[in-house]
Amino acid sequence: MIRIKLKEALAEKEFQEKRTITLGEVANDTGIHRVTLSKIANDHSYNPGLDLIDRLLTYFKCDINDLLVHLPNE
């Protein structure tokens, strides 16, 4: 399973910028619908396309390893 660490990336960006960032703001800046961002953050079975992953990596200015983690199937 691939896990997307959206909440962690958001928390790190908030810490670095010393301000609160909403999913609405991320949606405006990335062009990803807010509902889609919520699914990425909360629904572990949601499978976004690589174009969305690319937009999130660009927004958070992070490496793919900072946003995605592989969890072995149990």
FENUR-V680112 format. One record per backbone hydrogen bond with DSSP energy under -1.0 kcal/mol. NH is the residue of the N-H (numbers start at 1). CO is the residue of the C=O. Records with the same first field share a line. If there is no record, write none. Layout:
NH: CO ; CO
//
This chain:
3: 69
5: 67
6: 4
9: 5
10: 6
11: 7
12: 8
13: 9
14: 10
15: 11
16: 12
17: 13
18: 14
19: 14
26: 22
27: 23
28: 24
29: 25
30: 26
31: 27
37: 33
38: 34
39: 35
40: 36
41: 37
42: 38
43: 39
46: 43
53: 49
54: 50
55: 51
56: 52
57: 53
58: 54
59: 55
60: 56
62: 57
66: 63
68: 64
69: 3
71: 1
//
